[in-house]
Amino acid sequence: MRNTARWATTIGLTAAAVCAPLSGAASAAPGGAPSALYAPSALVLTMGHGESAMTVTPERAVTLTCVPGPSGTHPAAAAACGELAQVDGNLQALAVRDGVFCTQQYDPVVVTVDGVWQGQRLSYERIFANECVMNAHGSGVLAF
């Protein structure tokens, strides 16, 4: 049942994040003109303690929209969008920041990112050993 609730939440937030910015532009576009100048970039990020996204209950969830400008409930939307642009939306490419030292305590954290990046479907799931290790990856995207 937890997994069903997680997916329902993710799908609902993704739909809201992707469709909300487009609804105004679509209604304002004349006849056959394109409704947007840029491909959409809207994501839903979740974080929870556990070892599997299938069983973890999300503890935090944020939305991040990067086009036409940084917005959403992400606390560092501009930094996150800039960082995603640098790695072309490839969250696997987020590098560990220099000078960050974390304990070796094992308190697994599952991060999921679902949505659209520059018009392409994006789905990411990763298990970090603890929150410190999660926060050490990149500077803005996973800081929520």
C-alpha positions in Angstrom: 0.0 0.0 0.0 2.9 2.4 0.7 4.2 1.9 -2.8 0.8 2.8 -4.3 0.6 6.0 -2.2 4.2 6.9 -3.2 3.4 6.5 -6.9 0.1 8.4 -6.6 1.9 11.3 -4.9 4.7 11.3 -7.5 2.4 11.1 -10.5 0.1 13.9 -9.0 3.1 16.2 -8.3 4.7 15.5 -11.7 1.4 16.2 -13.5 1.0 19.5 -11.6 4.6 20.5 -12.1 4.6 19.8 -15.8 1.0 20.9 -16.7 0.7 24.1 -14.6 3.3 26.2 -16.4 2.0 25.0 -19.7 -1.7 25.7 -19.2 -1.3 29.5 -19.4 0.9 29.4 -22.4 -1.3 26.9 -24.2 -4.5 29.1 -23.8 -2.6 32.2 -24.9 -1.2 30.6 -28.1 -3.0 31.6 -31.3 -4.5 28.9 -33.6 -1.8 26.5 -34.7 1.2 28.3 -33.1 3.4 26.3 -30.6 2.3 26.8 -27.0 5.9 27.1 -25.7 9.3 28.2 -26.9 11.2 25.7 -24.8 10.8 22.0 -24.0 9.4 21.5 -20.5 11.7 20.8 -17.5 9.7 19.9 -14.4 10.7 17.3 -11.8 9.4 15.9 -8.5 12.1 14.9 -6.0 11.5 12.7 -3.0 13.6 11.6 -0.1 13.0 8.9 2.6 15.0 6.7 4.9 15.2 3.1 3.9 16.9 0.7 1.5 14.3 0.5 -1.3 12.1 3.0 -3.1 9.5 0.3 -3.2 9.1 0.2 0.6 10.3 3.6 1.8 7.8 6.3 2.7 8.8 9.7 1.3 9.6 12.1 4.1 10.2 15.1 1.9 9.0 15.9 -1.6 9.6 19.0 -3.7 8.8 20.2 -7.2 11.4 21.8 -9.5 10.6 23.6 -12.7 13.5 25.0 -14.7 11.8 26.4 -17.9 10.9 29.1 -18.5 12.6 30.0 -15.2 13.5 28.3 -11.9 10.5 27.8 -9.7 8.7 25.2 -7.6 8.9 24.2 -4.0 12.6 23.3 -4.1 14.4 25.6 -1.6 17.3 26.2 -4.0 15.5 26.1 -7.4 17.9 28.4 -9.3 21.0 26.5 -8.1 19.4 23.2 -8.8 18.4 24.2 -12.3 21.9 25.5 -13.0 23.5 22.3 -11.7 21.1 20.1 -13.8 21.9 22.2 -16.9 25.7 21.6 -16.3 25.2 17.8 -16.3 22.5 18.0 -19.0 19.9 16.4 -16.6 22.1 13.4 -15.9 21.8 13.0 -12.1 24.4 10.2 -12.2 26.9 12.8 -13.2 26.6 14.9 -10.1 30.0 14.9 -8.6 30.9 14.8 -4.9 31.9 18.2 -3.7 35.5 18.6 -2.5 36.2 19.0 1.2 33.0 17.2 2.4 33.7 14.6 5.0 30.9 12.3 6.2 30.8 9.6 8.8 30.5 6.0 7.8 27.3 5.6 9.7 24.8 3.5 7.7 21.4 5.1 7.7 20.3 4.7 4.1 18.5 7.4 2.3 16.5 6.8 -1.0 16.2 9.7 -3.4 13.9 9.5 -6.4 13.5 12.1 -9.2 10.7 11.7 -11.7 9.5 14.1 -14.4 10.6 15.7 -17.6 14.0 17.3 -18.4 14.1 19.3 -21.7 11.2 17.4 -23.0 12.6 14.0 -22.2 11.2 11.6 -19.5 13.6 11.4 -16.6 13.5 8.8 -13.8 16.2 8.5 -11.2 16.5 6.4 -8.0 19.6 6.2 -5.8 20.3 4.9 -2.3 22.9 6.9 -0.3 24.6 5.6 2.8 23.3 8.6 4.8 22.0 12.1 4.4 25.5 13.6 4.6 26.6 11.5 1.6 23.4 12.5 -0.3 24.0 16.2 0.4 27.7 15.9 -0.7 26.6 15.1 -4.3 26.3 18.3 -6.1 25.4 21.6 -4.5 21.8 22.3 -5.2 19.8 19.6 -6.7 19.6 17.2 -3.7 19.6 20.0 -1.1 15.9 19.9 -0.1 
